[in-house]
């Protein structure tokens, strides 16, 4: 039996907000760092995502997942981005 649109869950802005915040914390990234890595002209969209006033577009999710080698769905699912545990070099350190 096929699911209807009413059976599908909506993307929760609070979940996306927390995942982006956790991801940035794991990578020791500032908003300005993420703007640069994603090739954005301004930080406005990133501040909206971090405050829960908006969610990234599919294009932005794709960029983040490609740049950081993380599945796109990790940014939108509950507990998608776990606190960092390990010695992996952060993207900010690689910028230096």
The 8 nearest C-alpha neighbors of each residue, nearest first, counted from 0:
[[1, 2, 3, 6, 4, 7, 5, 8],
 [2, 0, 3, 6, 4, 7, 5, 8],
 [3, 1, 6, 0, 4, 7, 5, 8],
 [2, 4, 5, 6, 1, 7, 0, 8],
 [3, 5, 6, 7, 2, 8, 9, 1],
 [4, 6, 3, 7, 8, 2, 9, 1],
 [7, 5, 3, 4, 2, 8, 9, 1],
 [8, 6, 4, 5, 9, 3, 2, 10],
 [7, 9, 10, 6, 5, 4, 11, 76],
 [10, 8, 11, 7, 12, 5, 6, 4],
 [9, 11, 12, 75, 8, 15, 14, 76],
 [10, 12, 14, 13, 9, 15, 75, 76],
 [11, 13, 15, 51, 14, 16, 54, 10],
 [12, 14, 16, 11, 15, 51, 17, 50],
 [15, 13, 17, 11, 16, 12, 77, 18],
 [14, 16, 75, 12, 18, 13, 17, 74],
 [17, 15, 49, 13, 51, 19, 14, 18],
 [16, 18, 20, 14, 15, 19, 21, 13],
 [19, 17, 21, 15, 80, 20, 16, 74],
 [18, 20, 22, 16, 21, 17, 23, 15],
 [19, 21, 17, 23, 18, 22, 24, 16],
 [22, 20, 24, 18, 19, 23, 17, 25],
 [21, 23, 19, 25, 24, 20, 18, 80],
 [24, 22, 28, 26, 20, 25, 21, 27],
 [23, 25, 27, 21, 22, 26, 20, 28],
 [26, 24, 22, 83, 23, 27, 21, 82],
 [25, 27, 89, 23, 28, 24, 90, 22],
 [28, 26, 24, 25, 23, 91, 89, 29],
 [29, 27, 23, 26, 32, 91, 33, 24],
 [28, 30, 32, 31, 33, 27, 23, 24],
 [29, 31, 33, 32, 34, 42, 28, 45],
 [30, 32, 34, 29, 33, 35, 42, 28],
 [33, 31, 29, 35, 30, 34, 28, 36],
 [32, 34, 36, 30, 35, 31, 37, 28],
 [35, 33, 31, 39, 37, 32, 36, 42],
 [34, 36, 38, 32, 33, 37, 31, 39],
 [35, 37, 33, 38, 34, 32, 66, 39],
 [38, 36, 34, 35, 39, 33, 62, 63],
 [37, 39, 35, 36, 34, 40, 33, 41],
 [40, 38, 34, 41, 37, 35, 42, 36],
 [39, 41, 38, 42, 34, 35, 43, 37],
 [42, 40, 39, 43, 34, 44, 31, 45],
 [41, 43, 45, 44, 34, 46, 30, 31],
 [42, 44, 46, 45, 41, 47, 48, 40],
 [45, 43, 47, 46, 42, 48, 41, 55],
 [44, 46, 48, 47, 42, 43, 49, 30],
 [45, 47, 49, 43, 44, 48, 50, 42],
 [48, 46, 52, 44, 50, 53, 45, 49],
 [47, 49, 53, 45, 51, 54, 46, 50],
 [50, 48, 16, 46, 47, 51, 45, 20],
 [49, 51, 47, 48, 52, 46, 16, 53],
 [50, 52, 48, 16, 12, 53, 49, 13],
 [53, 51, 47, 50, 48, 54, 12, 49],
 [54, 52, 48, 47, 51, 12, 55, 50],
 [53, 55, 48, 12, 56, 15, 51, 52],
 [56, 54, 59, 60, 57, 48, 53, 44],
 [57, 55, 59, 58, 60, 54, 61, 53],
 [56, 58, 60, 59, 61, 55, 62, 71],
 [59, 57, 61, 56, 60, 62, 55, 63],
 [60, 58, 62, 56, 61, 57, 55, 63],
 [61, 59, 57, 63, 62, 58, 71, 55],
 [60, 62, 58, 64, 59, 63, 65, 57],
 [63, 61, 59, 65, 60, 64, 66, 58],
 [64, 62, 60, 66, 65, 61, 67, 59],
 [63, 65, 69, 61, 68, 71, 67, 62],
 [66, 64, 62, 68, 63, 67, 61, 69],
 [67, 65, 63, 64, 68, 62, 36, 37],
 [66, 68, 64, 65, 69, 63, 90, 62],
 [69, 67, 65, 64, 66, 70, 63, 71],
 [68, 70, 64, 67, 71, 65, 73, 63],
 [69, 71, 72, 64, 73, 68, 74, 65],
 [72, 70, 64, 73, 74, 60, 61, 69],
 [71, 73, 75, 74, 70, 76, 79, 69],
 [74, 72, 79, 71, 75, 70, 76, 80],
 [73, 75, 72, 18, 15, 71, 79, 76],
 [76, 74, 15, 72, 73, 14, 10, 77],
 [77, 75, 79, 73, 72, 74, 78, 14],
 [76, 78, 79, 14, 75, 18, 73, 15],
 [79, 77, 80, 76, 81, 18, 73, 14],
 [78, 80, 73, 76, 77, 74, 81, 18],
 [81, 79, 18, 78, 73, 22, 21, 82],
 [80, 82, 83, 79, 78, 21, 22, 18],
 [83, 81, 25, 84, 21, 80, 22, 24],
 [82, 84, 25, 81, 85, 26, 22, 24],
 [85, 83, 82, 86, 87, 81, 25, 26],
 [86, 84, 87, 83, 88, 82, 25, 89],
 [85, 87, 88, 84, 83, 89, 25, 26],
 [88, 86, 85, 89, 84, 83, 26, 90],
 [89, 87, 86, 92, 90, 93, 26, 91],
 [88, 90, 26, 92, 91, 87, 93, 27],
 [89, 91, 93, 92, 26, 94, 88, 28],
 [92, 90, 94, 89, 93, 28, 27, 26],
 [93, 91, 89, 94, 90, 95, 88, 27],
 [92, 94, 90, 91, 95, 89, 88, 26],
 [95, 93, 91, 92, 90, 89, 32, 36],
 [94, 93, 92, 91, 90, 89, 32, 88]]
